[in-house]
Amino acid sequence: MIRAHQRIVGFRNLLIHGYAEVDESVVWSIVSEKLPWLVADVQALQARLGD
């Protein structure tokens, strides 16, 4: 099973190295649907760890 951080790194690599093949609607979907969850998870982790 691929972990979330591995998927994030893979997506970053696709954006950087495969930008000619990137579908803007897919990128927008990820930003609008998944990014808020990621921000919330990171904030919760920071709170748990004491920043």
trRosetta pair geometry for C-beta under 8 A, 3 or more apart (Angstrom, degrees):
i j d omega theta_ij theta_ji phi_ij phi_ji
2 6 4.9 -123 -171 86 89 127
2 7 5.6 102 133 -57 120 91
2 10 7.9 -18 -173 -7 141 145
3 6 4.8 94 59 6 77 105
3 7 7.3 -145 98 -5 40 87
4 7 5.7 -58 -152 36 34 110
4 8 6.3 36 151 -22 68 104
4 38 8.0 173 172 -108 129 96
5 8 5.4 -48 -146 34 37 115
5 9 6.4 37 154 -17 66 104
6 9 5.8 -52 -147 38 32 110
6 10 6.2 35 152 -20 64 108
7 10 5.5 -53 -145 38 32 114
7 11 6.3 34 155 -20 65 104
8 11 5.9 -54 -149 35 29 110
8 12 6.5 31 151 -20 63 105
8 38 7.7 115 -96 -125 129 142
9 12 5.6 -52 -149 35 32 114
9 13 6.4 34 152 -20 65 105
10 13 5.6 -53 -149 35 32 112
10 14 6.5 35 152 -20 64 103
11 14 5.6 -51 -150 34 34 114
11 15 6.5 34 152 -18 65 104
11 30 7.0 174 -154 -171 149 164
12 15 5.8 -56 -151 36 32 111
12 16 6.2 22 155 -13 67 111
13 16 5.9 -59 -141 43 30 106
13 17 5.6 -13 175 18 69 116
13 18 7.6 47 131 5 67 101
14 17 6.9 -70 -121 55 18 82
14 18 4.7 -45 -158 49 60 119
14 21 7.7 -87 -171 78 93 106
14 22 6.7 125 143 -88 96 98
15 18 7.4 -13 -42 58 10 74
15 19 6.1 41 -176 -87 44 84
15 22 6.2 56 -112 -91 59 147
15 27 7.3 97 -100 -110 110 123
16 19 7.0 -37 -170 -44 6 102
18 21 4.7 -39 167 41 99 112
18 22 6.5 126 111 -49 81 84
19 22 5.3 -35 -148 0 43 123
22 26 7.3 -133 -174 62 70 113
22 27 6.1 37 172 -45 115 123
23 26 4.2 72 81 4 102 110
23 27 7.1 177 89 -9 54 83
24 27 5.5 -54 -148 38 38 112
24 28 6.1 37 155 -18 70 105
25 28 5.7 -51 -143 39 32 110
25 29 6.2 39 153 -24 63 105
26 29 5.6 -52 -148 34 31 115
26 30 6.5 30 154 -18 64 104
27 30 5.9 -56 -152 36 31 110
27 31 6.3 28 153 -17 66 108
28 31 5.7 -55 -143 39 33 110
28 32 5.9 18 163 -9 68 112
29 32 6.3 -62 -138 45 23 100
29 33 5.7 -9 172 8 64 121
30 33 6.6 -69 -126 51 18 90
30 34 4.9 -31 -164 30 62 124
30 35 7.0 84 140 -35 66 89
31 34 7.4 -25 -65 51 10 82
31 35 5.0 7 -156 -16 46 135
32 35 7.1 18 -47 28 10 107
32 36 8.0 4 178 -13 34 106
33 36 7.7 -83 176 26 17 100
33 37 8.0 -1 145 -3 54 112
34 37 5.7 -62 -162 38 46 111
34 38 6.2 44 147 -22 77 107
35 38 5.4 -55 -146 36 37 113
35 39 6.3 39 157 -21 70 102
36 39 5.7 -51 -146 35 33 112
36 40 6.4 33 155 -18 64 106
37 40 5.7 -56 -149 38 31 111
37 41 6.3 32 153 -19 66 107
38 41 5.7 -55 -147 37 31 111
38 42 6.3 29 155 -18 66 106
39 42 5.9 -56 -147 37 29 109
39 43 6.3 29 155 -18 65 108
40 43 5.8 -55 -145 38 30 111
40 44 6.3 31 155 -19 64 107
41 44 5.8 -55 -147 37 30 111
41 45 6.3 30 154 -18 64 107
42 45 5.6 -55 -148 38 31 112
42 46 6.3 34 153 -20 65 105
43 46 5.6 -52 -146 36 31 113
43 47 6.4 33 154 -19 64 105
44 47 5.7 -54 -148 36 31 112
44 48 6.3 30 153 -18 64 108
45 48 5.6 -55 -145 38 31 111
45 49 6.1 14 159 -5 66 112
46 49 6.0 -66 -141 48 27 100
46 50 8.0 -105 169 63 55 15
46 51 5.3 33 179 -99 97 53
47 50 7.7 36 -176 -71 26 28
47 51 7.7 23 -87 -51 34 69
